[in-house]
Amino acid sequence: MATFEFKLPDLGEGVMEGELVKWHVKEGDLVKEDQVLAEVMTDKATVTVPSPRSGRVVKTHGREGDMAKVHQLLVTLETEGGAPVADAPAHGAPAAVSAPAASAPAQAQAASQAQASKVLATPVTRRMAREHGLDLADISGSGPQGRVTKADVVAALEGGGAPKKNEVTAPAPQAARPATPLSTGRGDERIALRGLRKKIAEKMVRSKFTMPHFAFVEEVDATDLVALRARLNSQLAAAGDGTKLTYLPFIVKATIAAMKKFPHLNANFDEASQELVVRGEYNIGIAVATPDGLTVAVVRNADQLTLGELAKEISRLSAAARDRKLKMEELTGGTFTITSLGQSGGLFATPILNHPEVGIMGVHKLKKRPAVKNDQVVIRDMMNLSLSCDHRVIDGDVAASFVYEVIKYLEAPDLLFLAMA
């Protein structure tokens, strides 16, 4: 028998580490070649790491929730054969990607990344530093073993630049200092942030830190939309099509129609170049609640789909999100996000932007309530829309005009068919 040391293989271009989300094996287990050993989450995707050969698991290296570096020892296997074998980093088993990551980098680029990876930092911290033109090697790390934290990057930015490791700098602002651990009392439960929930937390902090939010809220008289949807669903049922329209396809179409008049809402903000990138495609993100947390699935080229096709695609993506089967292209490339909790949506909210998008719209509870129409108080089907924008590139009057353009199409939904013509 021989021992085989399997190291974490390359996970994709620019990816130097990932969070060890879940072990699929334990010490003593017999595994076959290509059997899944573990799940690792990077900034790009969650990947499954298969075994490069058959054998018995002698030792797993790392606990769930730990950060694992590429080419770090992951599993020691006992295999058939002679002398012990160390897995060469360049020949590790490829990682299977539940949302595919990019291809491996070229040799020279990989050497440069390996040099940069000597600084301990999470992928989010690395990306934050990169987008602000900071060199992690120049920042003093306050984390364990000198790890550079997001707070360290924040302190470097607020100090006007990256402090050199040998420089004496002023103390970081209170908000940027590492938090003091809370004490735990009887009956308390600690729940570690792992996997998707941890990534959500990191992305929300990053979005709020880099993007100055503001919100605009207005109500919609959706009475005619309710009637139109009912008529179309009756026709679809009679035709035996199997399609059922929710309100989301109408809202997506109304949003796209409004974007054609206000194209700066269909955009991403490039932090590195400080440029607004107005997108030529309409890739609309739909926020989906899953057991692991909120996931944004992207409907690509939504402007080219009919209402029925939109309904089917939103339903398919939502099911795939809940089953953790979304592909990378269904998770990335969004140009604007719509978030709706349906009848749990409340009156209004201030959604956090989905970085690097510059707009996100919340759709809230549709219910009958009193409204004034033709100077008469009548009962109408009403709901509210909440638009959050990046104030660096979107002004309040543009946001308000955009929302009123969306409302125009929702209150007179027959106009949508002219817009789609």
C-alpha positions as CSV (number, residue, x, y, z in Angstrom):
1,M,0.0,0.0,0.0
2,A,1.1,3.6,-0.6
3,T,-0.1,7.0,0.5
4,F,-1.1,9.6,-2.0
5,E,-1.2,13.3,-1.0
6,F,-3.9,15.1,-2.9
7,K,-3.6,18.9,-3.1
8,L,-6.4,21.3,-3.9
9,P,-6.3,21.8,-7.7
10,D,-6.7,25.0,-9.7
11,L,-10.3,26.3,-9.3
12,G,-10.3,28.8,-12.1
13,E,-8.6,31.8,-13.5
14,G,-7.6,34.2,-10.8
15,V,-8.9,32.0,-8.0
16,M,-6.2,31.3,-5.3
17,E,-8.4,30.0,-2.4
18,G,-11.9,29.0,-1.5
19,E,-14.0,28.2,1.5
20,L,-14.3,24.6,2.5
21,V,-18.0,24.4,2.6
22,K,-18.7,20.7,3.0
23,W,-16.8,17.4,3.3
24,H,-18.4,14.5,1.4
25,V,-16.0,11.9,3.0
26,K,-14.5,11.2,6.4
27,E,-11.4,9.5,7.5
28,G,-11.6,5.7,7.0
29,D,-14.0,6.0,4.0
30,L,-13.2,4.0,0.8
31,V,-13.5,6.3,-2.2
32,K,-13.5,5.6,-6.0
33,E,-11.8,7.7,-8.6
34,D,-13.9,10.8,-9.5
35,Q,-16.0,10.4,-6.3
36,V,-16.7,13.8,-4.8
37,L,-14.5,14.6,-1.8
38,A,-15.5,18.1,-0.9
39,E,-17.3,21.3,-1.9
40,V,-15.3,24.5,-2.1
41,M,-16.9,27.9,-2.6
42,T,-15.0,30.7,-4.4
43,D,-16.0,34.2,-5.4
44,K,-16.9,32.7,-8.8
45,A,-18.8,29.5,-8.0
46,T,-19.3,26.5,-5.7
47,V,-17.1,23.6,-7.1
48,T,-17.1,19.9,-6.2
49,V,-13.6,18.4,-5.9
50,P,-13.4,14.8,-7.1
51,S,-10.9,12.2,-6.0
52,P,-8.1,11.7,-8.6
53,R,-7.9,8.0,-7.7
54,S,-9.4,5.2,-5.7
55,G,-8.3,4.4,-2.1
56,R,-9.0,4.9,1.6
57,V,-9.2,8.3,3.2
58,V,-6.4,8.4,5.8
59,K,-6.8,12.0,6.7
60,T,-8.8,15.1,5.7
61,H,-7.0,18.4,6.0
62,G,-9.1,21.3,7.1
63,R,-12.5,21.8,8.7
64,E,-15.8,23.0,7.2
65,G,-15.7,26.8,7.1
66,D,-11.9,27.0,6.7
67,M,-10.2,28.8,3.8
68,A,-8.3,26.4,1.6
69,K,-5.5,27.6,-0.7
70,V,-4.9,26.2,-4.2
71,H,-2.2,23.5,-4.0
72,Q,-2.7,23.1,-0.3
73,L,-2.9,19.5,1.0
74,L,-6.5,18.5,1.0
75,V,-6.7,14.7,1.5
76,T,-4.3,11.9,2.2
77,L,-5.3,8.7,0.6
78,E,-4.0,5.1,1.0
79,T,-3.8,3.5,-2.4
80,E,-2.6,0.3,-4.1
81,G,1.0,0.5,-5.1
82,G,4.5,1.1,-3.9
83,A,6.2,4.2,-2.5
84,P,4.3,7.2,-1.1
85,V,3.3,9.7,-3.8
86,A,2.9,13.5,-3.5
87,D,0.3,15.0,-5.9
88,A,2.1,17.6,-8.1
89,P,0.1,20.8,-8.0
90,A,0.0,21.1,-11.8
91,H,-1.5,17.7,-12.2
92,G,-4.3,17.7,-9.5
93,A,-7.7,16.4,-10.4
94,P,-9.9,19.1,-12.0
95,A,-12.7,20.5,-9.9
96,A,-16.2,19.9,-11.2
97,V,-18.2,23.2,-11.1
98,S,-21.8,23.4,-10.1
99,A,-21.7,26.9,-11.6
100,P,-18.7,26.6,-14.0
101,A,-15.6,28.7,-13.3
102,A,-13.3,30.2,-15.9
103,S,-10.5,28.2,-17.5
104,A,-7.1,27.9,-15.9
105,P,-4.6,30.8,-16.3
106,A,-1.6,30.8,-18.5
107,Q,1.7,29.7,-17.0
108,A,3.2,33.2,-16.6
109,Q,0.0,34.6,-15.2
110,A,-0.2,31.7,-12.7
111,A,3.3,32.5,-11.5
112,S,2.3,36.1,-10.9
113,Q,-0.8,35.1,-9.0
114,A,1.2,32.6,-6.9
115,Q,3.5,35.4,-5.9
116,A,0.6,37.6,-4.9
117,S,-1.0,34.7,-3.0
118,K,1.8,34.8,-0.4
119,V,-0.2,37.5,1.3
120,L,-3.0,35.9,3.4
121,A,-6.4,37.4,2.4
122,T,-9.9,36.2,1.4
123,P,-11.0,36.4,-2.2
124,V,-13.4,39.3,-1.3
125,T,-10.5,41.3,0.3
126,R,-8.3,40.6,-2.7
127,R,-11.0,41.8,-5.1
128,M,-11.7,44.9,-3.0
129,A,-8.0,45.8,-3.0
130,R,-7.6,45.2,-6.7
131,E,-10.6,47.3,-7.6
132,H,-9.2,50.2,-5.7
133,G,-5.7,49.8,-7.1
134,L,-4.1,48.7,-3.8
135,D,-1.3,46.2,-3.5
136,L,-2.0,43.7,-0.7
137,A,1.7,43.3,-0.1
138,D,1.8,46.9,1.0
139,I,-0.9,46.6,3.6
140,S,-0.3,45.5,7.2
141,G,-2.6,42.6,8.1
142,S,-4.4,42.7,11.4
143,G,-5.9,39.2,11.2
144,P,-4.5,35.9,12.4
145,Q,-1.0,35.1,11.0
146,G,-0.9,38.6,9.4
147,R,-4.0,38.0,7.3
148,V,-5.1,41.2,5.5
149,T,-8.8,41.8,6.3
150,K,-11.5,43.9,4.7
151,A,-11.1,46.3,7.6
152,D,-7.4,46.7,6.8
153,V,-8.3,47.6,3.2
154,V,-11.0,50.0,4.4
155,A,-8.4,51.6,6.7
156,A,-5.9,51.9,3.8
157,L,-8.6,53.6,1.6
158,E,-9.7,56.0,4.3
159,G,-6.1,56.9,5.0
160,G,-5.7,58.0,1.4
161,G,-3.6,55.1,0.3
162,A,-2.1,51.8,1.2
163,P,0.1,52.0,4.3
164,K,3.5,50.4,3.9
165,K,4.2,47.6,6.4
166,N,7.1,49.5,8.0
167,E,5.2,52.8,8.1
168,V,3.7,54.2,11.3
169,T,0.1,55.1,10.5
170,A,-2.7,56.6,12.5
171,P,-5.2,54.2,14.1
172,A,-8.0,53.0,11.9
173,P,-11.4,54.6,12.5
174,Q,-13.5,52.8,15.0
175,A,-15.9,51.4,12.4
176,A,-13.0,49.9,10.5
177,R,-11.3,48.1,13.4
178,P,-11.7,44.4,13.8
179,A,-14.7,43.6,16.0
180,T,-14.3,42.3,19.6
181,P,-15.8,38.8,19.9
182,L,-19.1,38.8,21.8
183,S,-19.5,36.8,25.0
184,T,-21.8,33.8,25.1
185,G,-24.4,33.2,27.7
186,R,-26.5,30.3,28.8
187,G,-29.0,29.2,26.1
188,D,-27.2,31.1,23.4
189,E,-26.5,29.4,20.1
190,R,-23.6,30.4,17.7
191,I,-24.3,29.8,14.0
192,A,-21.2,30.1,11.8
193,L,-21.6,32.0,8.5
194,R,-20.6,29.4,5.9
195,G,-21.1,28.8,2.2
196,L,-23.8,30.9,0.4
197,R,-24.8,32.8,3.6
198,K,-21.2,33.9,4.1
199,K,-20.8,35.0,0.5
200,I,-24.1,37.0,0.8
201,A,-22.8,38.7,3.9
202,E,-19.5,39.6,2.2
203,K,-21.2,40.9,-0.9
204,M,-23.8,43.0,1.0
205,V,-21.0,44.6,3.0
206,R,-19.0,45.3,-0.1
207,S,-22.0,46.8,-1.9
208,K,-23.0,49.1,1.0
209,F,-19.3,50.1,1.5
210,T,-18.5,51.0,-2.1
211,M,-21.9,52.2,-3.4
212,P,-23.8,55.2,-1.9
213,H,-27.4,54.0,-2.0
214,F,-30.6,56.0,-2.2
215,A,-34.2,54.8,-2.6
216,F,-37.3,56.0,-4.3
217,V,-40.7,54.5,-3.6
218,E,-44.0,55.0,-5.4
219,E,-47.4,53.1,-5.6
220,V,-48.9,51.4,-8.6
221,D,-52.6,51.0,-9.4
222,A,-52.4,47.5,-10.7
223,T,-56.1,46.9,-11.2
224,D,-55.9,46.7,-15.0
225,L,-52.8,44.5,-14.8
226,V,-54.7,42.1,-12.5
227,A,-57.5,41.9,-15.0
228,L,-55.2,41.3,-17.9
229,R,-53.3,38.6,-16.2
230,A,-56.5,36.8,-15.3
231,R,-57.7,36.9,-18.9
232,L,-54.4,35.7,-20.3
233,N,-54.2,32.8,-17.8
234,S,-57.8,31.8,-18.7
235,Q,-56.8,31.6,-22.4
236,L,-53.6,29.7,-21.6
237,A,-55.6,27.2,-19.5
238,A,-58.1,26.7,-22.3
239,A,-55.3,26.1,-24.8
240,G,-53.7,23.5,-22.5
241,D,-50.4,25.2,-22.8
242,G,-49.4,24.5,-19.2
243,T,-48.0,28.0,-18.8
244,K,-49.2,30.2,-15.9
245,L,-48.3,33.9,-15.8
246,T,-47.3,35.4,-12.5
247,Y,-46.9,39.2,-12.3
248,L,-43.1,39.0,-12.7
249,P,-43.0,38.6,-16.5
250,F,-45.1,41.8,-16.8
251,I,-42.9,43.7,-14.4
252,V,-39.8,42.5,-16.3
253,K,-41.2,43.7,-19.6
254,A,-42.3,47.0,-18.1
255,T,-38.8,47.5,-16.6
256,I,-37.1,46.8,-19.9
257,A,-39.4,49.2,-21.7
258,A,-38.5,51.9,-19.2
259,M,-34.8,51.1,-19.6
260,K,-35.0,51.8,-23.3
261,K,-35.9,55.4,-22.3
262,F,-33.4,55.5,-19.4
263,P,-30.5,53.3,-20.5
264,H,-28.2,54.3,-17.6
265,L,-30.3,52.0,-15.3
266,N,-29.3,49.0,-17.4
267,A,-25.6,49.3,-16.5
268,N,-22.7,48.2,-14.3
269,F,-20.2,50.5,-12.6
270,D,-16.6,49.6,-13.3
271,E,-14.7,50.4,-10.0
272,A,-11.3,49.9,-11.6
273,S,-11.7,52.5,-14.3
274,Q,-14.4,54.6,-12.6
275,E,-16.7,54.3,-15.6
276,L,-20.4,53.5,-16.1
277,V,-20.8,50.6,-18.5
278,V,-24.2,50.9,-20.2
279,R,-25.0,47.3,-21.3
280,G,-26.3,46.4,-24.7
281,E,-28.1,43.3,-23.4
282,Y,-31.0,43.2,-21.0
283,N,-30.0,40.5,-18.5
284,I,-32.4,40.8,-15.7
285,G,-31.6,39.2,-12.3
286,I,-34.5,37.7,-10.3
287,A,-33.9,37.3,-6.6
288,V,-34.9,33.8,-5.5
289,A,-35.2,32.7,-1.9
290,T,-33.5,29.3,-1.3
291,P,-32.8,27.2,1.8
292,D,-29.2,28.5,1.8
293,G,-30.1,32.2,1.3
294,L,-31.1,34.7,-1.4
295,T,-29.7,33.8,-4.9
296,V,-30.0,36.1,-8.0
297,A,-30.7,34.0,-11.1
298,V,-30.2,35.9,-14.4
299,V,-32.7,35.8,-17.3
300,R,-30.4,36.5,-20.2
301,N,-31.7,38.6,-23.2
302,A,-35.0,39.0,-21.4
303,D,-36.1,41.6,-24.0
304,Q,-36.2,38.8,-26.7
305,L,-38.6,36.6,-24.7
306,T,-42.4,36.7,-24.9
307,L,-44.4,36.9,-21.7
308,G,-45.0,33.1,-21.8
309,E,-41.3,32.4,-22.4
310,L,-40.4,34.7,-19.5
311,A,-42.8,32.9,-17.2
312,K,-41.2,29.5,-18.1
313,E,-37.6,30.8,-17.8
314,I,-38.2,32.4,-14.4
315,S,-39.9,29.2,-13.2
316,R,-37.0,27.1,-14.5
317,L,-34.3,29.3,-12.9
318,S,-36.1,29.5,-9.6
319,A,-36.3,25.7,-9.4
320,A,-32.7,25.3,-10.4
321,A,-31.7,27.9,-7.7
322,R,-33.5,26.0,-5.0
323,D,-32.0,22.7,-6.2
324,R,-28.5,24.3,-6.3
325,K,-28.2,23.5,-10.0
326,L,-27.7,27.0,-11.5
327,K,-24.9,27.2,-14.1
328,M,-22.3,30.0,-14.0
329,E,-23.9,31.9,-16.9
330,E,-27.2,31.8,-15.0
331,L,-25.6,33.5,-11.9
332,T,-23.4,36.2,-13.6
333,G,-23.7,39.0,-16.1
334,G,-26.8,40.7,-14.7
335,T,-27.5,44.3,-15.7
336,F,-30.4,45.0,-13.3
337,T,-32.1,43.0,-10.5
338,I,-35.8,42.7,-9.5
339,T,-36.5,41.3,-6.0
340,S,-40.0,40.3,-5.0
341,L,-41.3,38.5,-2.0
342,G,-44.9,38.2,-3.4
343,Q,-47.6,38.5,-0.7
344,S,-44.9,38.6,2.0
345,G,-43.4,41.7,0.3
346,G,-44.7,44.3,2.8
347,L,-45.4,48.0,1.9
348,F,-41.9,48.9,0.8
349,A,-38.2,48.3,1.5
350,T,-34.7,49.7,0.5
351,P,-33.1,46.8,-1.3
352,I,-29.2,46.6,-1.4
353,L,-27.7,46.9,-4.8
354,N,-26.4,43.7,-6.5
355,H,-22.8,44.9,-7.2
356,P,-21.8,46.0,-9.8
357,E,-25.3,46.8,-11.0
358,V,-26.5,50.4,-10.4
359,G,-30.2,49.6,-9.9
360,I,-32.4,47.1,-8.1
361,M,-36.2,47.3,-7.8
362,G,-38.3,45.8,-5.0
363,V,-41.8,44.7,-5.8
364,H,-44.2,44.7,-2.8
365,K,-47.5,43.2,-1.7
366,L,-50.4,43.5,-4.1
367,K,-53.6,44.1,-2.2
368,K,-56.9,45.9,-2.4
369,R,-56.9,49.2,-0.7
370,P,-58.7,52.6,-1.0
371,A,-57.5,54.9,-3.7
372,V,-58.7,58.1,-5.2
373,K,-59.8,57.9,-8.9
374,N,-61.7,60.6,-10.7
375,D,-62.2,62.4,-7.3
376,Q,-63.9,59.3,-5.9
377,V,-62.6,56.9,-3.2
378,V,-62.7,53.5,-4.7
379,I,-61.2,50.1,-4.0
380,R,-58.3,49.2,-6.3
381,D,-55.5,46.6,-6.6
382,M,-52.5,48.5,-5.3
383,M,-48.8,47.7,-4.8
384,N,-45.6,49.7,-4.2
385,L,-42.3,49.7,-6.1
386,S,-39.0,50.5,-4.3
387,L,-36.0,51.4,-6.5
388,S,-32.5,51.6,-5.0
389,C,-29.7,53.2,-7.1
390,D,-26.0,54.0,-7.0
391,H,-26.0,57.7,-6.4
392,R,-22.5,58.1,-7.9
393,V,-24.1,57.7,-11.4
394,I,-27.8,57.9,-11.0
395,D,-29.5,61.1,-9.8
396,G,-32.8,61.3,-8.0
397,D,-34.8,62.8,-10.9
398,V,-33.6,60.0,-13.2
399,A,-34.6,57.3,-10.7
400,A,-38.0,58.9,-10.2
401,S,-38.6,59.3,-13.9
402,F,-37.6,55.7,-14.5
403,V,-40.0,54.4,-11.8
404,Y,-42.9,56.5,-13.3
405,E,-42.1,55.0,-16.7
406,V,-42.4,51.5,-15.3
407,I,-45.6,52.4,-13.6
408,K,-47.0,53.8,-16.9
409,Y,-46.7,50.3,-18.4
410,L,-48.0,48.5,-15.4
411,E,-51.1,50.7,-15.0
412,A,-51.9,50.5,-18.7
413,P,-50.5,47.0,-19.5
414,D,-51.8,46.9,-23.0
415,L,-49.0,49.3,-23.8
416,L,-46.6,46.4,-23.2
417,F,-47.7,44.7,-26.3
418,L,-46.8,47.8,-28.3
419,A,-43.4,48.0,-26.6
420,M,-42.8,44.3,-27.5
421,A,-43.8,44.8,-31.1
